[in-house]
Amino acid sequence: MFRANMTGQPTVLDAIRARRSVKEFSDRPISRERIEALLEAAVLAPNHRMTEPWRFYVLGPEARRAYGAALGARKAKKLEDPAAAAAVSRKVVEKHVALPAMLAVSVVLAEDPEVREEDYAATWMAIENLSLAAVAMGLGTHLKTGAVMNDPAARRAVGVPDGERIVATLEMGEPAAVPPARPREPASSLTTWLS
């Protein structure tokens, strides 16, 4: 997966190139120590005012079940057939319970709009640090966002207090399958050089 640098270790660029949204995981759990190492990488993210606005919630089986139920209920509402809606809801719950690990990442909401925006950006940098550290550890992640982050049932499942916003959830585990890279626009076509 990685090309070793002169010290025999993978480089950050290797991890960036290897990172994918992994949707299929082995059934092996991730140890608390590995999750803590990922979180330590996350908190090294740049943070302009050193507000350290990120908060991390590690969801155990019951919390994953409750979060899956909140998400499943939202998906089920879109279906007219009650049996199909119940099946979708059940499938979402089962998927979440079966995950090797799941984190929710939130940001503390500053009152100052400028600080709030900076803190939101810093929290995303923390998520990227965590995602790249996961690749370096042989783990995969699948980042999730969306309206469910504001759903009261999802917020209760995560345990997020008032004054915090869930930014994303990350499903994590040892990849059972790694999808191929998707085509990307080259940076040169998105860059303007100014004199």
N, C-alpha and C positions, 0 to 999 in steps of 0.2 A: 504494500500500500504506500509506503514512504520511501523516498530516496534519502539515505543518510547523508548528513553533512560531514565535515572533516572530523568531527568528534564521534561520528557513528550514530548520532541522534537525528530524529526527524526534525525538520525545520518548521517554523510557523507557516511559511509558504506551502509546505507539503500539506499541513493540516487544512489550510484554506482551500487548496485544490481538491482535497479528499472529502471535504464536508458535503454531506447530502442530507436531505430530509428522509430519514429512515422510518418506514412505516411497519416493518416486520421485524420483530425481536425474538431472540431465543427466550426460553422460559426461565433462564437463570436470573436470580435477583441480583441487584447491585448492592454491594455492601455499604454500610453507613460511612466507612472510611473513604471509599471512593467518592461518594456523594459529597462528603465534607471537603475532599480535595478539589472537586469541581467548584464548590462554593467559594473556596479560598482563591481560586483563579478568577472567579467572577468579581470579587470585591477589589481586585487590583485594577479595575477599569478606570479610565480617566474620569475625573469629576471636578469640574471647574472650581467650585467653592468648598469642596470637601464636605458636602452635606451628607454623603453616603446615603442616598435616598432609597436604595433598593432594599426590598425585604423578600425573603425566600421561605416558601412553605413546602415542606416535603410531605406529600400525600401518601399515607398508608392505605391499606386495602379498603377500610371503611370510608375514608375521605374520598378515595377514588370512586367508590361505589356511589357516594352522594353526589360527587361532581358529575359522574356519568349519568345519573338519574336526572340531574338538572339539564344537561345537554340533550339527553334522550327525549325529555319532555318537550324541549324546544323543537327538535326535529319531528317529533310525533304530531305536533300541532299543525304541521304543513300537510298532513295526510288526511283525507276524508274517510277512508276505510278504518274503522276502529281496530280491526284485527291486524292490519298492516301497521298502524300506528303503535300498537302494543309490541309488535315484533321488532320494530325499529328501536323503540325505547329499550327493550330488553337487550338487544344486540349491542347498543352503545354502552349500557351498564356493564355487560360481560366483558367487552373490549377493555374498558378502563380498569376493571378489577384484575384482569390478566396482565396488565402492564408490569414489567419488571420494576419500574420506578417512574414517578411523575412529580414534577415540581410546578408550583405556581410562583410567578415573580410579580411583585407589585412595586409601586413607587409611592412614597409618601408625598402627599400633595401640599406643596408649599403655597403660602398665600400670595406671594409675589409672582405675577405671571411670567416674568423673565426667568426666575429661579425654577419655577414649575417646568418650563420648557427645557431648560438645561438639565434638570433632574431626570426628565423623561428620556432625553437623549443619552444621558449617562447610564440609565438603567438598561437601555438597549445595548450599550457597549458592554455592560456586565453580562448580558445574555450571550453576546457574541463570544466573549472570553470563555464562558462556560461551554458553549458549543464547540469551540476549537479545542479546548482542553479535553472534552469528551472524545473527540476524534483521536487525539494523541494517546488517549488511554484505551483505544480500541472499542469505544462505545459509539452508538448512534443516537441522534436526537431527532425529534419531530416537533417543530415549533407550531403552536396553535394560538390564534388570536380570534377576535370576533365579538359580536354582541353578547354572547354568553358571559363574557367577562364582567358585565354589569348586572347580570341576572342575580336577584337576591338569593335564590337557592344555590347558585354556584358560589357566590361570595360566602354564604354560610358554610358550604362544604369545605372551602379553603380556610375559613377562619379569618378572613381579612376584616380588620376593623374599619370604622368610618375614618375618613381622612387618608385612605390609601386607595389606589386604583390598581386593579389587576392589569398588568401589561400583556402577559402571555403565560401560557402553560407550555411545559416541555415534557414530552413523553421520552423516556430514555431506556436504553438497554443494549445488550450485545446484539449487533445486527444479525438477523437471520437471512436477510437479503439486502444488498446495497444497490439502489437504483443507479442507472448510468447518469452521467452528467447531462444536463440540458444545455442546448446551445445558448450562448450568451453573446450579446453585442460586444465587440472589442472596445476597450476603453478609449482607443484612439478615435472612434467615431462619436464618442460622447464627451470629448474634451476640446476645450478652446484654449489655445495658448495666447496670452496677452503680452504685449510689449510694454 
